[in-house]
């Protein structure tokens, strides 16, 4: 990355956190360490970070509890979860709470770096080249402020809605969305996409003329009814 990115590493395994932090610093990232979710919240209140690397099983406040706190506070920072938990329901729960990616331990350091850089590039691209406002039949969406009718959107919610708005009345293929925003077309990513689509529909409201339609076997399309 051309600008040094700030990473908050939330991990209770001291040995792992030190090894990973050293590796990330050698890759020119700035890294701060937190050993649990509560400590991470305190650090987030004092400093702006570009991305969080988050473990799930931790004392005091676990990763799921931290994700819920971030979701409820409309904190838009991207989160990559790194966990040894491989149960399908655990992974789906984590995506439903708003994580941007899920990496199973043990993992390749190089692959983790690639995932971090891909998310940071996507966020930077959104903020610098696609800062667009939309008036959708009275539904106001500001992708710069990440606001939809006054509702603060997460980075991924914002990027997904932006993609749909920029292709209004046209089908955006599911594979394109998953590869662009999730980094790959997998079962878990597809389930996560469905969760995010439902969130956006709820934010827009059922009585709105704006609809996000599912096109069977293809993808999604944003339309304004009776237009």
Beta strands, then each sheet from edge to edge (+ up, - down):
strand 1: 6-10
strand 2: 30-34
strand 3: 51-54
strand 4: 78-83
strand 5: 101-104
strand 6: 133-136
strand 7: 139-142
strand 8: 147-148
strand 9: 151-152
strand 10: 172-173
strand 11: 210-215
strand 12: 219-224
sheet 1: 2+ 1+ 3+ 4+ 5+
sheet 2: 6+ 7- 8+ 9-
sheet 3: 10+ 12- 11+
end
